[in-house]
Amino acid sequence: VASEVVVLGGGVGGTICANLVAKQSQGRAHVTVVDATGTHVYQPGFLYVAVGQEKPASLQHSEASLLRSEVSLVVDRASRVDPGAQTVLLESGRTLRYDQLLLATGSRTMMEEVPGADDVHDFYTMAGAMRLFEALKTFEGGTIVLGVAGIPYKCPPAPVEFVFLLDDYLKARGIREKAQIKLLSPLNRAFTIEATSKLVQPILAERGIELTGFFNVESVDPVAKTVTSLEGETVGYDLLVLVPPHRGQKVIEDSGLGDERGWVPVDKNTLKHTMFQHIWAIGDTTNIPISKSGSVAHYEASVAAAEITAAARGEAPPAHVYDGKVMCFLETGHGQATTIRFDYDHPPVSPSPSRLWHWAKLLFNKTYWHTVPQGRLP
Amino acid sequence: MSVTIAMSLNLRGLSCPMPIVKTAKAMKELGPGQLVEVFATDPGSVPDFKAWSQSTGNPLMETNQEDGVYRFILKKKEL
């Protein structure tokens, strides 16, 4: 009799893992993906939507079209997991029983946690990115400020990438000299990783982008048009873009499966829940202190799939574990990009920005739909 | 001389910049001159706390390390 494997979340991680388990278990597991919308969204593209380089439609595909034919898709929202009974209650009232459960529910953005930030812009949701592009189209000059209102957040390089792409955008519109771009960073450098900061900071200076360090956004005054930091500094703006605070999904919090921010505690190598049996988590969903990014979800998905397949087949857990591998592209504008690669044992390295990495990023974005969700890229 | 620690933060296992952000948030709750003690395991937190202290004017009173755990004592700046 086949094991029932339930995957919550049809994002990068959940989709790859579901496909790999279905393939590798050779009929010993029946896989069901539960996704709230049934639409797979390529979130790294939001950044490009915000500056008009990508159309929203090209970032969305039907989840069903990305899953192997033997995987069942349930378009519904998981409202409660009962780890004792090994069941998932869905919003429709339906209950799914599982032998193995993968939590791949990702993160949600919580701009409402920032006092005064009701009308602030962001590029962390499709709606936010589209609204930001509308605002940029009518922007005629003034100060654009980019700040970080909570950590951890998805795609650590995104704030730096955004200011570079914004610089390009304003130049293309011929209004760059009428605009000031300010990047407010949580640390005393442009990026958490020192090696990457050293590469990026001279380029920021060259493009006339002003960097303010140790500015952790606490609140916004929409009337005075100022943003204030935990450190007590205040900066004025004409257009404010914030990286919103993130937290885990409500179902995680409601089911008592996560910490106080809804991140699921897992073993950093096996991705198994530290408290509950038969549960794994990957991607943004976990509390592992590494990047919340599609690449992490991608690499973790193959490890979780091997773990879940072994459990479904009644075999010993696999020797292959997650080694903390992260790979990010970082756009530096002017058609160039660099990459950041590291794992638990190796410090980050970044090559000098070049056109090659920009093309590699664009190529990856285009070929994503035919390779990544299906588990065709290692 | 004995010092009174007003708040102790366990930030072990967190990677940069989480220790700075959590400390900055916690120090909002302290009164001027009060001390916060921070435990962290990220080696990057040593230069980060030093620089944060200099940048924000909240004095870093002490930094030491035992068994891979760093202990920082910061003082909330006087008004």
Contacts between the chains, C-beta under 8 A, distances in Angstrom:
chain1	res1	chain2	res2	distance
A	151	B	17	6.1
A	151	B	18	5.8
A	151	B	21	5.0
A	152	B	18	7.2
A	186	B	17	4.6
A	186	B	20	6.7
A	186	B	21	5.8
A	187	B	16	7.0
A	187	B	17	4.8
A	187	B	20	6.5
A	187	B	48	6.3
A	188	B	48	7.5
A	188	B	51	4.6
A	188	B	52	7.1
A	188	B	55	6.1
A	192	B	15	8.0
A	192	B	16	5.4
A	192	B	17	5.4
A	194	B	44	7.5
A	213	B	51	8.0
A	213	B	55	6.5
A	214	B	20	7.6
A	214	B	24	7.9
A	214	B	51	7.6
A	214	B	52	5.6
A	214	B	55	4.7
A	214	B	56	6.3
A	216	B	20	7.7
A	216	B	21	5.3
A	216	B	24	5.4
A	216	B	25	7.7
A	218	B	28	7.8
A	230	B	21	7.6
A	230	B	24	4.1
A	230	B	25	5.8
A	230	B	28	6.2
A	231	B	24	6.1
A	231	B	55	7.4
A	231	B	56	4.8
A	232	B	56	7.4
A	289	B	13	6.6
A	289	B	14	5.7
A	289	B	15	4.1
A	289	B	18	7.0
A	290	B	15	7.3
